[in-house]
Amino acid sequence: MRCDRARIGPVVVGGGAPLALIAGPCVIESEDHTLRVASALKRICEGLHLPLVFKASFDKANRSNIKSYRGPGLDEGLRILGRVRKELDVPILSDIHLPDQALAAGEVLDCVQVPAFLCRQTDLLVAAARTGRCVNVKKGQFMSPEEMANVAGKLTEAGGRNYMFTERGTFFGYNRLVNDMTAIPRMQVYAPVVFDATHSCQLPGGAGTQSGGQRQYTGTLAAAAIAAGADAMFLEVHDDPDHAKSDPATVYPLDQLHALLERLLRIAQAIRNF
């Protein structure tokens, strides 16, 4: 029940592969916006020789408020993501919330993601594994790193051999997350580990009808995670963060991304040379 390397299209995560980036807006806001952000990310990553996986959600089914924007939905969302994949030639990641979304998602996506709140849902994990695509499972905010062994077991039993786990903070009382960086090597016993720096800065439900956040600590946590040996970095980015339709308190400013990635790559190189 161990996956040494995850493969997302041409991008390899773990097993000594170079640092990879999973990035994009939290949710698909429009076709034009998605393509613009994806194009900008590709230019930045090509300049840094950094492997990129583009991420955007077609449906945010776990929003705090029923009136919050959720996205274009499965069919339209996958069409937009498919266009990004074809026109920009980048691998695509998005999340599913129901087992019956897995088959359609697997026909378009290079990586199917299982959200943190759903990481123990057996039927969802099995459906994701059966797509034959890479599966990224976010560790629940309520789980220890060692409990992810059960997730690995479910994926493996369903035929999954290509998966990775994501650390995104642990509940600490109400509306607060903390990060234990030892979770990274502890979960690497089972699979490559991604660090989600933007969601780790969330204050879940902290704004009442939506999650709050402390974006100013994104770089601090991201740097610590790379120093702790994370195999890939996950960052939700936006060209106008304060007006993002999802997670405006935590999405990272696109115009500051290049500087942050340069910093992370220097740390990653130092760790490799240590």
Contacts in CASP RR format, 6 or more apart in sequence:
PFRMAT RR
TARGET T0000
AUTHOR 0000-0000-0000
METHOD contacts of the structure
MODEL  1
MRCDRARIGPVVVGGGAPLALIAGPCVIESEDHTLRVASALKRICEGLHL
PLVFKASFDKANRSNIKSYRGPGLDEGLRILGRVRKELDVPILSDIHLPD
QALAAGEVLDCVQVPAFLCRQTDLLVAAARTGRCVNVKKGQFMSPEEMAN
VAGKLTEAGGRNYMFTERGTFFGYNRLVNDMTAIPRMQVYAPVVFDATHS
CQLPGGAGTQSGGQRQYTGTLAAAAIAAGADAMFLEVHDDPDHAKSDPAT
VYPLDQLHALLERLLRIAQAIRNF
1 149 0 8 1.000
1 152 0 8 1.000
1 153 0 8 1.000
1 156 0 8 1.000
1 190 0 8 1.000
2 152 0 8 1.000
2 189 0 8 1.000
2 190 0 8 1.000
2 191 0 8 1.000
3 152 0 8 1.000
3 161 0 8 1.000
3 162 0 8 1.000
3 163 0 8 1.000
3 164 0 8 1.000
3 190 0 8 1.000
3 191 0 8 1.000
3 192 0 8 1.000
4 14 0 8 1.000
4 15 0 8 1.000
4 192 0 8 1.000
5 12 0 8 1.000
5 13 0 8 1.000
5 14 0 8 1.000
5 15 0 8 1.000
5 17 0 8 1.000
5 192 0 8 1.000
6 12 0 8 1.000
6 13 0 8 1.000
6 14 0 8 1.000
6 134 0 8 1.000
6 136 0 8 1.000
6 162 0 8 1.000
6 163 0 8 1.000
6 164 0 8 1.000
6 191 0 8 1.000
6 192 0 8 1.000
7 13 0 8 1.000
7 134 0 8 1.000
7 162 0 8 1.000
8 20 0 8 1.000
8 53 0 8 1.000
8 91 0 8 1.000
8 93 0 8 1.000
8 110 0 8 1.000
8 111 0 8 1.000
8 134 0 8 1.000
9 91 0 8 1.000
9 110 0 8 1.000
9 134 0 8 1.000
10 51 0 8 1.000
10 91 0 8 1.000
11 20 0 8 1.000
11 51 0 8 1.000
11 52 0 8 1.000
11 53 0 8 1.000
11 91 0 8 1.000
12 20 0 8 1.000
12 51 0 8 1.000
13 20 0 8 1.000
13 164 0 8 1.000
13 192 0 8 1.000
13 194 0 8 1.000
13 231 0 8 1.000
13 232 0 8 1.000
14 164 0 8 1.000
14 192 0 8 1.000
14 231 0 8 1.000
14 232 0 8 1.000
15 192 0 8 1.000
15 231 0 8 1.000
16 231 0 8 1.000
17 231 0 8 1.000
18 50 0 8 1.000
18 51 0 8 1.000
18 268 0 8 1.000
19 50 0 8 1.000
19 51 0 8 1.000
19 226 0 8 1.000
19 231 0 8 1.000
19 232 0 8 1.000
19 233 0 8 1.000
19 264 0 8 1.000
19 265 0 8 1.000
19 268 0 8 1.000
20 50 0 8 1.000
20 51 0 8 1.000
20 52 0 8 1.000
20 53 0 8 1.000
20 231 0 8 1.000
20 232 0 8 1.000
20 233 0 8 1.000
21 45 0 8 1.000
21 50 0 8 1.000
21 51 0 8 1.000
21 52 0 8 1.000
21 53 0 8 1.000
21 232 0 8 1.000
21 233 0 8 1.000
21 235 0 8 1.000
21 261 0 8 1.000
22 52 0 8 1.000
22 53 0 8 1.000
22 55 0 8 1.000
22 93 0 8 1.000
22 136 0 8 1.000
22 194 0 8 1.000
22 232 0 8 1.000
22 233 0 8 1.000
22 234 0 8 1.000
22 235 0 8 1.000
23 41 0 8 1.000
23 52 0 8 1.000
23 53 0 8 1.000
23 54 0 8 1.000
23 55 0 8 1.000
23 233 0 8 1.000
23 234 0 8 1.000
23 235 0 8 1.000
23 236 0 8 1.000
23 237 0 8 1.000
23 257 0 8 1.000
24 37 0 8 1.000
24 38 0 8 1.000
24 41 0 8 1.000
24 54 0 8 1.000
24 55 0 8 1.000
24 56 0 8 1.000
24 235 0 8 1.000
24 236 0 8 1.000
24 237 0 8 1.000
25 33 0 8 1.000
25 34 0 8 1.000
25 37 0 8 1.000
25 56 0 8 1.000
25 236 0 8 1.000
25 237 0 8 1.000
25 238 0 8 1.000
25 244 0 8 1.000
25 246 0 8 1.000
25 251 0 8 1.000
26 56 0 8 1.000
26 57 0 8 1.000
26 60 0 8 1.000
26 236 0 8 1.000
26 238 0 8 1.000
26 244 0 8 1.000
26 245 0 8 1.000
26 246 0 8 1.000
26 247 0 8 1.000
26 251 0 8 1.000
27 56 0 8 1.000
27 57 0 8 1.000
27 58 0 8 1.000
27 60 0 8 1.000
27 69 0 8 1.000
27 70 0 8 1.000
27 71 0 8 1.000
27 245 0 8 1.000
27 246 0 8 1.000
28 34 0 8 1.000
28 56 0 8 1.000
28 57 0 8 1.000
28 58 0 8 1.000
28 71 0 8 1.000
28 72 0 8 1.000
28 77 0 8 1.000
28 80 0 8 1.000
28 81 0 8 1.000
29 69 0 8 1.000
29 71 0 8 1.000
29 244 0 8 1.000
29 245 0 8 1.000
31 80 0 8 1.000
31 83 0 8 1.000
33 239 0 8 1.000
34 56 0 8 1.000
34 80 0 8 1.000
34 81 0 8 1.000
34 84 0 8 1.000
35 83 0 8 1.000
35 84 0 8 1.000
35 87 0 8 1.000
35 88 0 8 1.000
36 239 0 8 1.000
37 56 0 8 1.000
37 237 0 8 1.000
37 238 0 8 1.000
37 239 0 8 1.000
37 254 0 8 1.000
38 54 0 8 1.000
38 56 0 8 1.000
38 84 0 8 1.000
38 88 0 8 1.000
38 90 0 8 1.000
39 88 0 8 1.000
40 239 0 8 1.000
40 254 0 8 1.000
41 52 0 8 1.000
41 54 0 8 1.000
41 90 0 8 1.000
41 237 0 8 1.000
41 254 0 8 1.000
41 257 0 8 1.000
42 52 0 8 1.000
42 54 0 8 1.000
42 88 0 8 1.000
42 90 0 8 1.000
44 50 0 8 1.000
44 257 0 8 1.000
44 258 0 8 1.000
44 261 0 8 1.000
45 51 0 8 1.000
45 52 0 8 1.000
45 261 0 8 1.000
48 258 0 8 1.000
48 261 0 8 1.000
48 262 0 8 1.000
48 265 0 8 1.000
50 261 0 8 1.000
50 265 0 8 1.000
52 90 0 8 1.000
52 91 0 8 1.000
53 90 0 8 1.000
53 91 0 8 1.000
53 92 0 8 1.000
53 93 0 8 1.000
53 110 0 8 1.000
53 111 0 8 1.000
53 232 0 8 1.000
54 81 0 8 1.000
54 84 0 8 1.000
54 85 0 8 1.000
54 88 0 8 1.000
54 90 0 8 1.000
54 91 0 8 1.000
54 92 0 8 1.000
54 93 0 8 1.000
55 92 0 8 1.000
55 93 0 8 1.000
55 94 0 8 1.000
55 113 0 8 1.000
55 234 0 8 1.000
55 236 0 8 1.000
56 80 0 8 1.000
56 81 0 8 1.000
56 84 0 8 1.000
56 94 0 8 1.000
57 71 0 8 1.000
57 94 0 8 1.000
57 95 0 8 1.000
57 246 0 8 1.000
58 71 0 8 1.000
58 72 0 8 1.000
58 73 0 8 1.000
58 74 0 8 1.000
58 76 0 8 1.000
58 77 0 8 1.000
58 78 0 8 1.000
58 80 0 8 1.000
58 81 0 8 1.000
58 94 0 8 1.000
59 70 0 8 1.000
59 71 0 8 1.000
59 72 0 8 1.000
59 73 0 8 1.000
59 74 0 8 1.000
59 97 0 8 1.000
60 68 0 8 1.000
60 69 0 8 1.000
60 70 0 8 1.000
60 71 0 8 1.000
60 246 0 8 1.000
61 70 0 8 1.000
61 97 0 8 1.000
61 98 0 8 1.000
62 97 0 8 1.000
62 115 0 8 1.000
62 117 0 8 1.000
63 69 0 8 1.000
63 70 0 8 1.000
63 210 0 8 1.000
63 246 0 8 1.000
64 205 0 8 1.000
64 208 0 8 1.000
64 209 0 8 1.000
64 210 0 8 1.000
64 211 0 8 1.000
65 209 0 8 1.000
65 210 0 8 1.000
67 209 0 8 1.000
68 209 0 8 1.000
68 210 0 8 1.000
68 246 0 8 1.000
69 245 0 8 1.000
69 246 0 8 1.000
71 77 0 8 1.000
71 245 0 8 1.000
72 80 0 8 1.000
74 101 0 8 1.000
74 104 0 8 1.000
74 105 0 8 1.000
75 104 0 8 1.000
78 94 0 8 1.000
78 104 0 8 1.000
78 105 0 8 1.000
78 107 0 8 1.000
78 108 0 8 1.000
78 109 0 8 1.000
81 92 0 8 1.000
81 94 0 8 1.000
81 108 0 8 1.000
81 109 0 8 1.000
82 92 0 8 1.000
82 108 0 8 1.000
84 90 0 8 1.000
84 92 0 8 1.000
85 91 0 8 1.000
85 92 0 8 1.000
85 108 0 8 1.000
85 110 0 8 1.000
91 110 0 8 1.000
91 111 0 8 1.000
92 108 0 8 1.000
92 109 0 8 1.000
92 110 0 8 1.000
92 111 0 8 1.000
93 109 0 8 1.000
93 110 0 8 1.000
93 111 0 8 1.000
93 112 0 8 1.000
93 113 0 8 1.000
93 136 0 8 1.000
94 105 0 8 1.000
94 109 0 8 1.000
94 112 0 8 1.000
94 113 0 8 1.000
95 112 0 8 1.000
95 113 0 8 1.000
95 114 0 8 1.000
95 115 0 8 1.000
96 102 0 8 1.000
96 105 0 8 1.000
96 112 0 8 1.000
96 113 0 8 1.000
96 114 0 8 1.000
96 124 0 8 1.000
96 127 0 8 1.000
96 128 0 8 1.000
97 115 0 8 1.000
97 118 0 8 1.000
97 124 0 8 1.000
98 124 0 8 1.000
99 123 0 8 1.000
99 124 0 8 1.000
99 126 0 8 1.000
99 127 0 8 1.000
100 127 0 8 1.000
101 127 0 8 1.000
102 112 0 8 1.000
102 124 0 8 1.000
102 127 0 8 1.000
102 128 0 8 1.000
102 130 0 8 1.000
102 131 0 8 1.000
103 127 0 8 1.000
103 131 0 8 1.000
105 112 0 8 1.000
105 131 0 8 1.000
106 112 0 8 1.000
106 131 0 8 1.000
106 132 0 8 1.000
106 133 0 8 1.000
109 133 0 8 1.000
110 133 0 8 1.000
110 134 0 8 1.000
111 133 0 8 1.000
111 134 0 8 1.000
111 135 0 8 1.000
111 136 0 8 1.000
112 128 0 8 1.000
112 131 0 8 1.000
112 133 0 8 1.000
112 134 0 8 1.000
112 135 0 8 1.000
112 136 0 8 1.000
113 135 0 8 1.000
113 136 0 8 1.000
113 137 0 8 1.000
113 138 0 8 1.000
114 121 0 8 1.000
114 124 0 8 1.000
114 125 0 8 1.000
114 128 0 8 1.000
114 135 0 8 1.000
114 136 0 8 1.000
114 137 0 8 1.000
114 138 0 8 1.000
115 138 0 8 1.000
116 138 0 8 1.000
116 139 0 8 1.000
116 140 0 8 1.000
116 141 0 8 1.000
116 166 0 8 1.000
116 168 0 8 1.000
116 199 0 8 1.000
117 140 0 8 1.000
117 141 0 8 1.000
118 124 0 8 1.000
119 125 0 8 1.000
119 137 0 8 1.000
119 138 0 8 1.000
119 139 0 8 1.000
119 140 0 8 1.000
119 143 0 8 1.000
119 148 0 8 1.000
119 151 0 8 1.000
120 140 0 8 1.000
120 143 0 8 1.000
120 150 0 8 1.000
120 151 0 8 1.000
122 154 0 8 1.000
125 135 0 8 1.000
125 137 0 8 1.000
125 151 0 8 1.000
125 154 0 8 1.000
125 155 0 8 1.000
125 158 0 8 1.000
126 154 0 8 1.000
126 157 0 8 1.000
126 158 0 8 1.000
128 135 0 8 1.000
128 137 0 8 1.000
128 155 0 8 1.000
129 135 0 8 1.000
129 154 0 8 1.000
129 155 0 8 1.000
129 158 0 8 1.000
129 159 0 8 1.000
129 160 0 8 1.000
129 163 0 8 1.000
130 158 0 8 1.000
130 159 0 8 1.000
130 160 0 8 1.000
132 160 0 8 1.000
132 162 0 8 1.000
133 162 0 8 1.000
134 162 0 8 1.000
134 163 0 8 1.000
134 164 0 8 1.000
135 155 0 8 1.000
135 160 0 8 1.000
135 162 0 8 1.000
135 163 0 8 1.000
135 164 0 8 1.000
136 163 0 8 1.000
136 164 0 8 1.000
136 165 0 8 1.000
136 166 0 8 1.000
136 194 0 8 1.000
137 148 0 8 1.000
137 151 0 8 1.000
137 155 0 8 1.000
137 163 0 8 1.000
137 164 0 8 1.000
137 165 0 8 1.000
137 166 0 8 1.000
138 165 0 8 1.000
138 166 0 8 1.000
138 168 0 8 1.000
138 196 0 8 1.000
139 145 0 8 1.000
139 148 0 8 1.000
139 165 0 8 1.000
139 166 0 8 1.000
139 167 0 8 1.000
139 168 0 8 1.000
139 169 0 8 1.000
139 183 0 8 1.000
139 187 0 8 1.000
140 168 0 8 1.000
141 168 0 8 1.000
141 169 0 8 1.000
141 170 0 8 1.000
141 171 0 8 1.000
141 177 0 8 1.000
141 204 0 8 1.000
142 170 0 8 1.000
142 171 0 8 1.000
143 170 0 8 1.000
145 167 0 8 1.000
145 182 0 8 1.000
145 183 0 8 1.000
145 186 0 8 1.000
145 187 0 8 1.000
146 186 0 8 1.000
148 165 0 8 1.000
148 187 0 8 1.000
148 190 0 8 1.000
148 191 0 8 1.000
149 189 0 8 1.000
149 190 0 8 1.000
151 165 0 8 1.000
151 190 0 8 1.000
152 163 0 8 1.000
152 190 0 8 1.000
152 191 0 8 1.000
155 163 0 8 1.000
163 191 0 8 1.000
164 191 0 8 1.000
164 192 0 8 1.000
164 193 0 8 1.000
164 194 0 8 1.000
164 231 0 8 1.000
164 232 0 8 1.000
165 187 0 8 1.000
165 190 0 8 1.000
165 191 0 8 1.000
165 192 0 8 1.000
165 193 0 8 1.000
165 194 0 8 1.000
166 193 0 8 1.000
166 194 0 8 1.000
166 195 0 8 1.000
166 196 0 8 1.000
166 234 0 8 1.000
167 179 0 8 1.000
167 183 0 8 1.000
167 184 0 8 1.000
167 187 0 8 1.000
167 193 0 8 1.000
167 194 0 8 1.000
167 195 0 8 1.000
167 196 0 8 1.000
167 200 0 8 1.000
167 225 0 8 1.000
167 230 0 8 1.000
168 177 0 8 1.000
168 195 0 8 1.000
168 196 0 8 1.000
168 199 0 8 1.000
168 200 0 8 1.000
168 234 0 8 1.000
169 177 0 8 1.000
169 178 0 8 1.000
169 179 0 8 1.000
169 180 0 8 1.000
169 183 0 8 1.000
169 196 0 8 1.000
169 199 0 8 1.000
169 200 0 8 1.000
170 177 0 8 1.000
170 178 0 8 1.000
170 179 0 8 1.000
170 180 0 8 1.000
170 183 0 8 1.000
171 177 0 8 1.000
171 204 0 8 1.000
172 178 0 8 1.000
175 203 0 8 1.000
175 204 0 8 1.000
175 205 0 8 1.000
175 206 0 8 1.000
175 212 0 8 1.000
176 203 0 8 1.000
176 204 0 8 1.000
177 200 0 8 1.000
177 201 0 8 1.000
177 202 0 8 1.000
177 203 0 8 1.000
177 204 0 8 1.000
179 200 0 8 1.000
179 221 0 8 1.000
179 224 0 8 1.000
179 225 0 8 1.000
181 224 0 8 1.000
181 225 0 8 1.000
181 227 0 8 1.000
181 228 0 8 1.000
182 228 0 8 1.000
183 193 0 8 1.000
184 193 0 8 1.000
184 195 0 8 1.000
184 225 0 8 1.000
184 228 0 8 1.000
184 229 0 8 1.000
184 230 0 8 1.000
185 228 0 8 1.000
185 229 0 8 1.000
187 193 0 8 1.000
188 229 0 8 1.000
188 231 0 8 1.000
192 231 0 8 1.000
192 232 0 8 1.000
193 229 0 8 1.000
193 230 0 8 1.000
193 231 0 8 1.000
193 232 0 8 1.000
194 230 0 8 1.000
194 231 0 8 1.000
194 232 0 8 1.000
194 233 0 8 1.000
194 234 0 8 1.000
195 221 0 8 1.000
195 222 0 8 1.000
195 225 0 8 1.000
195 226 0 8 1.000
195 230 0 8 1.000
195 232 0 8 1.000
195 233 0 8 1.000
195 234 0 8 1.000
196 234 0 8 1.000
196 235 0 8 1.000
197 218 0 8 1.000
197 219 0 8 1.000
197 221 0 8 1.000
197 222 0 8 1.000
197 225 0 8 1.000
197 233 0 8 1.000
197 234 0 8 1.000
197 235 0 8 1.000
197 252 0 8 1.000
198 215 0 8 1.000
198 218 0 8 1.000
198 234 0 8 1.000
198 235 0 8 1.000
198 236 0 8 1.000
198 247 0 8 1.000
198 250 0 8 1.000
198 251 0 8 1.000
198 252 0 8 1.000
199 234 0 8 1.000
199 236 0 8 1.000
199 247 0 8 1.000
199 250 0 8 1.000
200 218 0 8 1.000
200 221 0 8 1.000
201 213 0 8 1.000
201 214 0 8 1.000
201 215 0 8 1.000
201 217 0 8 1.000
201 218 0 8 1.000
201 221 0 8 1.000
201 250 0 8 1.000
202 211 0 8 1.000
202 212 0 8 1.000
202 213 0 8 1.000
202 247 0 8 1.000
202 249 0 8 1.000
202 250 0 8 1.000
203 211 0 8 1.000
203 212 0 8 1.000
203 213 0 8 1.000
203 214 0 8 1.000
203 249 0 8 1.000
204 211 0 8 1.000
204 212 0 8 1.000
205 211 0 8 1.000
205 212 0 8 1.000
206 212 0 8 1.000
206 213 0 8 1.000
207 249 0 8 1.000
210 248 0 8 1.000
210 249 0 8 1.000
211 247 0 8 1.000
211 249 0 8 1.000
211 250 0 8 1.000
212 249 0 8 1.000
212 250 0 8 1.000
213 249 0 8 1.000
213 250 0 8 1.000
214 249 0 8 1.000
214 250 0 8 1.000
215 241 0 8 1.000
215 249 0 8 1.000
215 250 0 8 1.000
215 251 0 8 1.000
215 252 0 8 1.000
218 235 0 8 1.000
218 250 0 8 1.000
218 252 0 8 1.000
218 260 0 8 1.000
219 260 0 8 1.000
219 263 0 8 1.000
222 233 0 8 1.000
222 235 0 8 1.000
222 260 0 8 1.000
222 264 0 8 1.000
223 263 0 8 1.000
223 264 0 8 1.000
223 267 0 8 1.000
225 233 0 8 1.000
226 233 0 8 1.000
226 264 0 8 1.000
226 267 0 8 1.000
226 268 0 8 1.000
226 271 0 8 1.000
227 267 0 8 1.000
227 271 0 8 1.000
229 271 0 8 1.000
233 264 0 8 1.000
235 252 0 8 1.000
235 257 0 8 1.000
235 260 0 8 1.000
236 247 0 8 1.000
236 250 0 8 1.000
236 251 0 8 1.000
236 252 0 8 1.000
237 251 0 8 1.000
237 252 0 8 1.000
237 253 0 8 1.000
237 254 0 8 1.000
237 257 0 8 1.000
238 244 0 8 1.000
238 248 0 8 1.000
238 251 0 8 1.000
238 252 0 8 1.000
238 253 0 8 1.000
238 254 0 8 1.000
239 253 0 8 1.000
239 254 0 8 1.000
239 255 0 8 1.000
241 248 0 8 1.000
241 251 0 8 1.000
241 252 0 8 1.000
241 253 0 8 1.000
242 248 0 8 1.000
244 251 0 8 1.000
252 260 0 8 1.000
END
